[in-house]
Amino acid sequence: MAELLAEFPTPVASRDGVFYTARACGAKAADGLWHGWVEFTPVKGGPSICSPRETTQPNRVDAEYWGGGLTPVYLEGALQRALDGPPPAAAVRHERSPFVGVRDAALDPFSVYEKGERLLRKQLGALSSWHLVNVVVVYGLSGEPVESLNQQSAGHLIELIVRGVRDRQRVRHG
């Protein structure tokens, strides 16, 4: 159920000169986090409109803090987002960008391997198993499903990574 987090006394003008009163609202989501948005009501009457979700906060206190800190410039942007409606759905892309997910890996095993297999093994040994699984998945070093990889020992994952990197380097350098 939506709750009022903050009200703003100064009306906000849209690009076409219509004035709205603004209220920061929030609600607790199923996952326990609080989602916040801004509701706008035309000063001269009419139905209210809401911005899309503007924030996610860990609790109501933080959601109230967010709402209380909204500036007039922020409210103008939120009003425009509310008036624009949801963005058009992106076209489904079937090809995979080589950059998707790279930031999720704790290290680039190929660049470390260039400095030596021993260094790669040492750095991999310092990672937790879930980091090792991310390295395997992000760099496509195994066809095993993630669920299966998550069941493997750190030693197995390290060997899988080292072997995968070594094999690809051989192919690349002939």
C-alpha positions as CSV (number, residue, x, y, z in Angstrom):
1,M,0.0,0.0,0.0
2,A,1.4,3.4,-1.0
3,E,2.3,5.8,1.7
4,L,3.0,9.6,1.6
5,L,6.7,10.3,2.2
6,A,6.9,14.0,1.5
7,E,4.8,16.9,0.1
8,F,6.2,19.9,-1.8
9,P,4.5,23.3,-1.4
10,T,5.8,24.8,-4.6
11,P,4.0,23.7,-7.7
12,V,6.0,22.2,-10.5
13,A,5.5,23.4,-14.1
14,S,5.5,21.1,-17.1
15,R,7.1,22.1,-20.4
16,D,3.7,23.2,-21.7
17,G,3.0,25.4,-18.7
18,V,0.6,23.2,-16.7
19,F,1.3,23.4,-12.9
20,Y,1.2,20.3,-10.7
21,T,1.5,19.7,-7.0
22,A,4.0,17.0,-6.1
23,R,4.2,14.3,-3.4
24,A,6.8,11.7,-2.9
25,C,5.2,8.4,-2.3
26,G,6.6,5.0,-1.4
27,A,5.6,1.4,-0.7
28,K,7.2,-1.7,0.7
29,A,7.9,-4.2,-2.0
30,A,7.6,-8.0,-1.7
31,D,11.4,-8.3,-1.1
32,G,11.2,-5.9,1.9
33,L,12.8,-2.9,0.1
34,W,11.0,0.4,-0.4
35,H,10.2,1.7,-3.8
36,G,9.7,5.5,-4.2
37,W,8.1,7.6,-6.9
38,V,6.5,11.0,-7.3
39,E,2.8,11.7,-7.8
40,F,1.7,14.8,-9.6
41,T,-1.8,16.4,-9.4
42,P,-2.7,19.2,-11.8
43,V,-3.3,22.4,-9.7
44,K,-6.5,23.2,-11.8
45,G,-7.8,19.7,-11.2
46,G,-7.7,16.4,-13.1
47,P,-6.3,12.9,-12.7
48,S,-2.9,12.5,-11.0
49,I,0.0,10.9,-12.8
50,C,3.0,9.1,-11.3
51,S,6.6,9.0,-12.3
52,P,8.1,5.6,-12.8
53,R,10.0,4.2,-9.8
54,E,12.6,6.8,-8.8
55,T,14.4,5.0,-6.0
56,T,14.7,1.8,-4.1
57,Q,15.7,2.1,-0.5
58,P,16.3,-0.5,2.3
59,N,13.6,0.8,4.6
60,R,10.9,3.4,5.2
61,V,13.2,5.8,7.0
62,D,15.6,6.0,4.1
63,A,12.7,6.3,1.7
64,E,11.5,9.3,3.7
65,Y,15.0,10.8,3.6
66,W,15.1,10.4,-0.2
67,G,11.7,12.1,-0.6
68,G,12.5,14.9,1.7
69,G,15.7,15.7,-0.3
70,L,14.1,16.1,-3.7
71,T,14.9,19.5,-5.3
72,P,12.7,21.5,-7.6
73,V,15.0,20.6,-10.5
74,Y,14.6,16.9,-9.7
75,L,10.8,17.3,-9.5
76,E,10.8,18.9,-12.9
77,G,12.6,15.8,-14.3
78,A,10.3,13.4,-12.5
79,L,7.3,15.3,-13.9
80,Q,8.7,15.0,-17.4
81,R,9.3,11.2,-16.9
82,A,5.7,10.9,-15.6
83,L,4.3,12.7,-18.6
84,D,6.5,10.8,-21.1
85,G,5.2,7.5,-19.8
86,P,7.3,4.3,-19.8
87,P,10.1,4.1,-22.3
88,P,9.5,2.0,-25.4
89,A,10.4,-1.7,-25.0
90,A,13.8,-2.4,-26.4
91,A,14.1,-4.7,-29.3
92,V,15.2,-8.2,-28.3
93,R,18.8,-8.7,-29.3
94,H,20.0,-12.3,-29.8
95,E,23.7,-11.6,-30.3
96,R,25.8,-11.3,-27.2
97,S,28.0,-8.3,-26.7
98,P,31.5,-9.2,-25.7
99,F,31.3,-6.7,-22.9
100,V,28.1,-8.0,-21.3
101,G,28.9,-9.2,-17.8
102,V,32.7,-8.5,-17.9
103,R,32.4,-6.2,-15.0
104,D,31.0,-9.1,-12.9
105,A,34.2,-11.1,-13.0
106,A,36.7,-10.5,-10.2
107,L,39.6,-10.6,-12.6
108,D,40.4,-11.1,-16.3
109,P,42.1,-14.5,-16.4
110,F,43.6,-13.9,-19.8
111,S,45.5,-10.8,-18.9
112,V,46.8,-12.4,-15.7
113,Y,47.8,-15.6,-17.6
114,E,49.9,-13.4,-19.9
115,K,52.0,-12.7,-16.8
116,G,52.3,-16.4,-16.0
117,E,50.2,-19.4,-15.1
118,R,51.6,-19.5,-11.6
119,L,50.4,-15.9,-11.0
120,L,47.0,-16.8,-12.4
121,R,46.7,-19.8,-10.0
122,K,47.8,-17.6,-7.1
123,Q,45.2,-14.9,-7.8
124,L,42.4,-17.5,-8.5
125,G,43.3,-19.2,-5.2
126,A,42.5,-15.9,-3.4
127,L,38.9,-15.8,-4.8
128,S,35.8,-17.3,-3.3
129,S,34.0,-20.1,-5.2
130,W,31.2,-17.8,-6.4
131,H,33.9,-15.4,-7.9
132,L,35.5,-18.4,-9.6
133,V,32.1,-19.4,-11.0
134,N,31.6,-15.8,-12.3
135,V,35.0,-15.9,-14.1
136,V,34.1,-19.2,-15.7
137,V,30.7,-17.9,-16.9
138,V,31.7,-14.4,-18.0
139,Y,34.6,-15.7,-20.0
140,G,32.7,-18.7,-21.4
141,L,35.3,-21.2,-20.1
142,S,32.8,-24.1,-19.7
143,G,29.6,-25.3,-21.1
144,E,28.5,-26.6,-17.7
145,P,25.3,-25.0,-16.3
146,V,25.8,-22.5,-13.5
147,E,24.0,-24.8,-11.1
148,S,26.6,-27.5,-11.8
149,L,29.5,-25.1,-11.5
150,N,28.2,-23.9,-8.1
151,Q,28.5,-27.4,-6.8
152,Q,32.2,-27.7,-7.8
153,S,35.1,-27.2,-5.4
154,A,37.3,-24.2,-5.7
155,G,40.2,-26.4,-6.8
156,H,38.1,-27.9,-9.6
157,L,37.0,-24.4,-10.8
158,I,40.6,-23.1,-10.7
159,E,41.7,-26.0,-12.9
160,L,38.8,-25.4,-15.2
161,I,39.8,-21.7,-15.6
162,V,43.5,-22.4,-16.1
163,R,42.8,-25.2,-18.6
164,G,40.3,-23.0,-20.5
165,V,42.6,-20.0,-20.7
166,R,45.6,-22.1,-21.6
167,D,43.7,-23.9,-24.4
168,R,42.4,-20.6,-25.9
169,Q,45.9,-19.0,-25.7
170,R,47.3,-22.0,-27.7
171,V,44.6,-21.6,-30.3
172,R,45.1,-17.9,-30.6
173,H,48.9,-18.0,-30.7
174,G,49.1,-21.1,-32.8
